[in-house]
Amino acid sequence: MRDLTYPPIIATAKTAFRVLGQRIELTGDEQVPREGGVLLAFNHVSYLDFIYGGLAAHPSRRLVRFMAKKEIFDHPVGGPVMRSMHHIAVDRGEGLASFSEAVERLRAGEAVGIFPEATISRSFELKEFKTGAVRIAAAAGVPLMPVVLWGTQRMMTKGHPKDFSRGKSISITVGEPLHPTAETALEDNAELHRRMSEMLDKTIAAYPADEQPPGSWWLPARLGGSAPTLEEAERLDAAEKRERAARRAAKRRS
């Protein structure tokens, strides 16, 4: 698989990180295998998680093929870029094609990235996980690596203005691999969630205290932040879905 655009895009992103004076703390990356299929599961707190998530595998010289919603691929600019980097389009109404493509890529020795929560968490806590990650890893017979991102939400996330001011810290933590099986998919999914919850707490605790003072909107409510709770975030997500459905219905009527 030829990659003409992915390497220069990575180089451009790294230049942007330096220009923004960002401090990127990457831990556990030595656990990412240097060859063979591997599925990386990420938490989802920002629209930029694709960009920073790929860094987890970069020291192992791997290019991560992310599974992303089809709407991004339909965009006149984003679509060609995503396809040029060989990412995988996910149609939420019909997920079998993307499931099969991910399994095929993994069996061919690729590194694939997935967001088990499917959508951004407004609470910055882990939402309920879909079972796709463990089922894909089991079907392909590859390790499943949990990865936690923190700090990306401070730049661009749901319900908050963009902020690309200088000097932000970004934390990326890679955990030990799981080896899911088809017979234990539900148990493996629960274990993945448990491990990533533990990793998230440790990553937040290690984050520079002066960058997340009590009351910070990007800090979970249970840790003294002003982010919505999981329950409040769920209500906001439901309201957003209703509004989106209403807009689509109005557009069809017009």
Summary of the structure (lengths in Angstrom):
residues: 254
radius of gyration: 18.0
end to end distance: 44.3
largest distance: 54.8
contacts: 768
relative contact order: 0.16
helix: 47%
strand: 15%
